[in-house]
Amino acid sequence: MQCPLLYRFRVIDKLPEKPSEAATRGTLVHAVLERLFDAPAVDRTAPRAKALIPGQWDRLLESKPELTELFEGDPEGERLAGWLGEAERLVERWFSLEDPTRLEPAERELFVETELDSGLRLRGVIDRIDVAPTGEVRIVDYKTGKAPRPEYAEGALFQMKFYALVIWRLKKVVPRRLQLVYLGSGDVLTYDPVPADLERVERKLLALWEAIRLATETGEWRPRPTKLCGWCDHRSVCPEFGGTPPVYPLSVRPAESVEGVQGRMEPVRPEAGQPVALEGP
């Protein structure tokens, strides 16, 4: 959790968040790259991919009408045109990083879920899974932003190791390669995991879940200020910015009454508003 209080606002309080241009563009580009593989290999060209953008944008608007708020006050459509143009550039850049005419994904936008021995459920959506004729598995994730500096690469790879752990537990196969494709900067980050890596991730997730369980039961969700706070929708209710969080919607147990059960891992009781699983970042 980058910010425990933000986790509470999103998962427990379920406070609404405004759509952002960057996140919505990412959703659009993901949809285009997914749909491109519906075409025969020879037809998977950059012009065809860019031609998919208007239709996928219309579908996105149909499913999420609130996205029209993004371009209010743009009667001439100039901002929208620039935004769609950036989506085109991201899609076109992908062709310099991968050759879709040589790829036949086994899965696209695959929802995965598994339960660990502890009872903790893990779930997420994987952009693409490739399977070699030899059976080796590659997990691919598209990012429309720029690649992180080397010292921050581990944080980005944690998401991929999370997915690898889910696949390992589900299929009993450790993925051969994890691949992050950064369309914003034109970089590809790869990592070849081993079982020990995924076992460490599992231990980290169990520790994280224990912290979530304790915070859920005590109501103690502390803010963790970072430079990302400037983009947070919930500053008005965050103590770091002089705000007051909404009334905690769950029953609370004093911290001392929880200490006796900290040693065992169990799913949080599925009461209204309580989290019952960890989702991929």
C-alpha positions as CSV (number, residue, x, y, z in Angstrom):
1,M,0.0,0.0,0.0
2,Q,1.6,3.3,-1.1
3,C,-0.9,5.1,1.3
4,P,-3.0,3.2,3.8
5,L,-5.5,6.0,4.1
6,L,-6.0,6.1,0.3
7,Y,-6.6,2.3,0.4
8,R,-9.3,2.9,3.0
9,F,-11.0,5.7,1.0
10,R,-11.1,3.4,-2.1
11,V,-11.8,0.0,-0.7
12,I,-13.8,0.6,2.5
13,D,-15.4,4.1,2.1
14,K,-15.6,3.6,-1.7
15,L,-15.3,7.4,-2.2
16,P,-15.8,8.4,-5.9
17,E,-12.8,9.5,-7.9
18,K,-12.9,11.7,-11.0
19,P,-11.7,10.1,-14.2
20,S,-8.3,11.3,-15.4
21,E,-7.1,11.8,-18.9
22,A,-4.0,9.7,-18.4
23,A,-5.7,6.7,-16.9
24,T,-8.5,6.8,-19.5
25,R,-6.0,7.0,-22.3
26,G,-4.3,3.9,-20.8
27,T,-7.6,2.1,-20.8
28,L,-8.2,3.1,-24.4
29,V,-4.8,2.0,-25.6
30,H,-5.1,-1.3,-23.8
31,A,-8.4,-1.9,-25.5
32,V,-6.9,-1.2,-28.9
33,L,-4.0,-3.5,-28.4
34,E,-6.3,-6.3,-27.2
35,R,-8.7,-5.9,-30.2
36,L,-5.8,-5.8,-32.7
37,F,-5.2,-9.5,-32.2
38,D,-8.7,-10.3,-33.4
39,A,-7.3,-9.6,-36.9
40,P,-5.2,-12.1,-38.9
41,A,-1.5,-11.8,-38.3
42,V,-0.8,-10.2,-41.6
43,D,-3.3,-7.4,-40.9
44,R,-1.9,-6.4,-37.6
45,T,-0.4,-3.1,-38.8
46,A,0.0,0.3,-37.2
47,P,-2.6,2.0,-39.5
48,R,-5.1,-0.7,-38.6
49,A,-4.4,-0.3,-34.9
50,K,-4.8,3.5,-35.1
51,A,-8.0,3.0,-37.0
52,L,-9.4,1.1,-34.0
53,I,-9.1,4.1,-31.7
54,P,-12.3,6.0,-32.5
55,G,-14.5,2.9,-32.2
56,Q,-12.9,1.8,-29.0
57,W,-13.3,5.4,-27.6
58,D,-17.0,5.3,-28.5
59,R,-17.3,1.9,-26.7
60,L,-15.6,3.3,-23.7
61,L,-17.9,6.2,-23.6
62,E,-20.9,3.9,-23.9
63,S,-19.8,1.8,-20.9
64,K,-18.7,4.8,-18.8
65,P,-20.7,7.9,-19.7
66,E,-19.0,9.9,-16.9
67,L,-15.9,10.1,-19.1
68,T,-17.6,12.8,-21.1
69,E,-16.6,15.1,-18.1
70,L,-13.0,14.9,-19.2
71,F,-13.6,17.2,-22.2
72,E,-16.3,19.5,-20.9
73,G,-15.6,23.1,-22.0
74,D,-14.0,21.9,-25.2
75,P,-16.7,22.8,-27.8
76,E,-14.3,22.7,-30.8
77,G,-12.9,19.4,-29.7
78,E,-9.3,20.5,-29.8
79,R,-8.4,18.9,-26.4
80,L,-10.1,15.7,-27.4
81,A,-8.3,15.6,-30.8
82,G,-4.9,16.2,-29.0
83,W,-5.7,13.5,-26.5
84,L,-6.7,11.0,-29.2
85,G,-3.5,12.0,-31.1
86,E,-1.4,11.0,-28.1
87,A,-3.2,7.7,-27.9
88,E,-2.3,7.2,-31.6
89,R,1.4,7.9,-30.9
90,L,1.5,5.4,-28.0
91,V,-0.1,2.7,-30.2
92,E,2.3,3.4,-33.0
93,R,5.3,3.3,-30.7
94,W,4.3,-0.2,-29.6
95,F,5.1,-1.5,-33.1
96,S,8.8,-0.4,-32.6
97,L,8.9,-2.6,-29.4
98,E,7.0,-5.7,-30.5
99,D,5.9,-7.4,-33.8
100,P,2.3,-8.4,-33.5
101,T,2.5,-10.4,-36.7
102,R,4.7,-12.9,-34.9
103,L,2.6,-13.1,-31.8
104,E,-0.4,-15.3,-31.0
105,P,-1.3,-14.6,-27.4
106,A,-2.8,-17.5,-25.4
107,E,-4.8,-15.0,-23.4
108,R,-5.7,-11.3,-23.5
109,E,-7.1,-9.2,-20.6
110,L,-7.3,-12.4,-18.5
111,F,-9.0,-12.2,-15.1
112,V,-7.1,-14.5,-12.7
113,E,-7.9,-15.5,-9.1
114,T,-6.4,-17.9,-6.7
115,E,-6.5,-18.7,-3.0
116,L,-3.3,-19.2,-1.0
117,D,-3.0,-21.8,1.7
118,S,-3.6,-19.1,4.3
119,G,-7.0,-18.4,2.8
120,L,-6.0,-15.1,1.2
121,R,-7.4,-14.6,-2.3
122,L,-5.4,-12.9,-5.0
123,R,-6.9,-11.6,-8.2
124,G,-6.0,-9.4,-11.1
125,V,-6.2,-8.8,-14.8
126,I,-3.2,-9.7,-17.0
127,D,-2.9,-7.8,-20.2
128,R,-1.4,-10.7,-22.2
129,I,-0.1,-14.2,-21.8
130,D,2.2,-15.8,-24.5
131,V,2.9,-19.5,-24.4
132,A,5.8,-20.9,-26.5
133,P,5.5,-24.2,-28.3
134,T,7.7,-25.6,-25.6
135,G,5.2,-24.6,-23.0
136,E,7.1,-21.6,-21.5
137,V,4.9,-18.8,-20.3
138,R,5.5,-15.1,-20.7
139,I,3.4,-12.5,-18.9
140,V,3.2,-9.1,-20.6
141,D,1.9,-5.8,-19.2
142,Y,1.5,-2.6,-21.2
143,K,2.3,0.7,-19.5
144,T,1.4,4.0,-21.2
145,G,3.7,5.9,-19.0
146,K,7.5,6.1,-19.0
147,A,9.8,3.5,-17.6
148,P,11.0,4.1,-14.0
149,R,14.6,4.8,-13.2
150,P,16.6,1.7,-12.4
151,E,16.4,2.3,-8.7
152,Y,12.6,2.2,-8.8
153,A,12.3,-0.8,-11.2
154,E,11.7,-3.3,-8.3
155,G,8.5,-1.5,-7.5
156,A,7.3,-1.9,-11.0
157,L,8.3,-5.5,-11.1
158,F,6.3,-6.3,-7.9
159,Q,3.1,-6.1,-9.9
160,M,4.4,-8.6,-12.4
161,K,5.7,-11.0,-9.7
162,F,2.2,-10.8,-8.1
163,Y,0.7,-12.0,-11.4
164,A,3.4,-14.7,-11.7
165,L,2.6,-15.9,-8.2
166,V,-1.1,-16.2,-9.2
167,I,-0.3,-18.2,-12.3
168,W,2.1,-20.4,-10.4
169,R,-0.5,-21.2,-7.8
170,L,-3.2,-21.7,-10.5
171,K,-1.3,-23.6,-13.2
172,K,1.7,-25.0,-11.2
173,V,4.0,-23.3,-13.7
174,V,6.5,-20.6,-13.0
175,P,6.4,-18.1,-15.9
176,R,9.6,-18.0,-17.8
177,R,9.6,-14.3,-18.3
178,L,7.8,-11.1,-17.1
179,Q,7.8,-8.3,-19.5
180,L,6.7,-4.6,-19.0
181,V,6.3,-2.6,-22.2
182,Y,6.5,1.1,-21.6
183,L,4.8,2.9,-24.5
184,G,5.5,6.3,-23.0
185,S,9.3,6.0,-23.3
186,G,9.7,3.1,-25.7
187,D,11.4,0.8,-23.1
188,V,10.9,-2.9,-22.4
189,L,11.7,-4.2,-18.9
190,T,12.1,-7.9,-18.5
191,Y,12.7,-10.3,-15.6
192,D,12.9,-14.0,-15.4
193,P,11.5,-15.2,-12.0
194,V,12.4,-18.3,-10.0
195,P,10.3,-20.0,-7.3
196,A,12.3,-18.3,-4.5
197,D,11.2,-14.9,-5.9
198,L,7.6,-15.8,-5.9
199,E,7.8,-17.2,-2.4
200,R,9.2,-13.9,-1.2
201,V,6.3,-12.1,-2.8
202,E,3.9,-14.4,-1.1
203,R,5.4,-13.6,2.3
204,K,5.2,-9.9,1.5
205,L,1.6,-10.2,0.5
206,L,0.7,-12.1,3.7
207,A,2.4,-9.4,5.8
208,L,0.6,-6.7,3.8
209,W,-2.7,-8.5,4.4
210,E,-2.1,-8.8,8.1
211,A,-1.5,-5.0,8.2
212,I,-4.7,-4.4,6.3
213,R,-6.6,-6.8,8.6
214,L,-5.3,-5.0,11.7
215,A,-6.1,-1.5,10.3
216,T,-9.6,-2.7,9.2
217,E,-10.4,-3.9,12.7
218,T,-8.9,-0.9,14.6
219,G,-9.8,1.8,12.1
220,E,-6.3,3.1,12.1
221,W,-5.5,4.0,8.5
222,R,-2.6,6.5,8.4
223,P,-1.8,8.8,5.5
224,R,1.6,8.4,3.8
225,P,2.5,11.6,2.1
226,T,4.4,11.4,-1.2
227,K,4.7,13.5,-4.4
228,L,1.7,11.7,-5.7
229,C,-0.5,13.5,-3.2
230,G,-0.9,16.3,-5.7
231,W,-3.0,14.1,-7.9
232,C,-5.1,12.6,-5.2
233,D,-8.9,13.2,-5.4
234,H,-9.3,12.9,-1.6
235,R,-7.1,15.8,-0.3
236,S,-10.2,17.6,1.1
237,V,-10.8,14.7,3.5
238,C,-7.1,13.9,4.3
239,P,-5.6,15.1,7.6
240,E,-2.3,15.9,5.8
241,F,-4.2,18.7,4.0
242,G,-6.3,19.8,6.9
243,G,-9.3,17.6,6.0
244,T,-11.3,15.2,8.2
245,P,-12.0,11.6,6.9
246,P,-15.6,10.5,6.8
247,V,-17.0,8.5,9.7
248,Y,-15.5,5.0,9.7
249,P,-18.3,2.7,8.4
250,L,-17.1,-0.5,10.2
251,S,-17.2,-1.6,13.8
252,V,-13.9,-1.0,15.5
253,R,-12.0,-3.1,18.0
254,P,-9.3,-1.5,20.2
255,A,-5.8,-2.4,19.1
256,E,-5.0,-4.3,22.3
257,S,-7.9,-6.7,21.7
258,V,-6.5,-7.6,18.2
259,E,-3.0,-8.4,19.3
260,G,-3.9,-11.9,20.3
261,V,-4.8,-12.9,16.8
262,Q,-2.0,-11.2,14.9
263,G,-0.1,-14.4,14.6
264,R,-2.6,-16.2,12.4
265,M,-3.6,-15.4,8.8
266,E,-7.2,-15.5,7.9
267,P,-9.5,-13.7,5.4
268,V,-11.2,-10.6,6.8
269,R,-14.8,-11.2,7.6
270,P,-16.9,-10.2,4.5
271,E,-18.9,-7.6,6.3
272,A,-20.2,-4.6,4.3
273,G,-17.4,-2.6,3.0
274,Q,-14.6,-4.9,4.2
275,P,-11.9,-6.0,1.7
276,V,-11.7,-9.8,1.2
277,A,-8.9,-10.1,-1.3
278,L,-5.8,-8.5,-2.6
279,E,-6.0,-7.3,-6.2
280,G,-3.1,-6.8,-8.6
281,P,-1.7,-3.2,-8.5
